[in-house]
């Protein structure tokens, strides 16, 4: 089993919608996910702004965790949410996406919009191109299950492509999967 010190160096990028209101199920799921990740020793990375980004960061901070927000100058009218410990400011959306992908040891996609779909597609495509040890990609909820299962009917997505993602029913199931995955994985660099 991996030590808690090794696990605490693991970063999970969480993708999700910016429009989730505080009283919405999406916000509650993101808050729960952030808290669960922090309690298990993971650092949380996300886009650093509002909606599920704020909810996940808030949940992580309330549970004593570390948060990273990757912001972009293009959105200068927005300020990072108050639960971000470390801001990684980027000049462009493309650089922001790169940072969200490269800073993480794993990815979790919550319900979101076009930006969330873009983030998921990017890390999924990188996993497909890279070969070798994969960083886990977990989607949460029935919506993603429906979307991903429909892809082979309309796009050139093969069963082995779908197998690169894990569909979790809930934030709890997503974190349980990450714990099992990293318990079997090679410790992060520097341990």
Secondary structure, DSSP 8 states (H G I E B T S, - for coil): ---HHHHHT-EEEEE--S---TTSHHHHHHHHHHHHHHHTT-EEEE--SSTHHHHHHHHHHHTT--EEEEEEGGGTT----TT-SEEEEESSHHHHHHHHHHS-SEEEE-S--HHHHHHHHHHHHHHHHH-SS--EEEEESHHHHHHHHHHHHHSS--HHHHTTSEEESSHHHHHHHHHHHHHHS---TT-
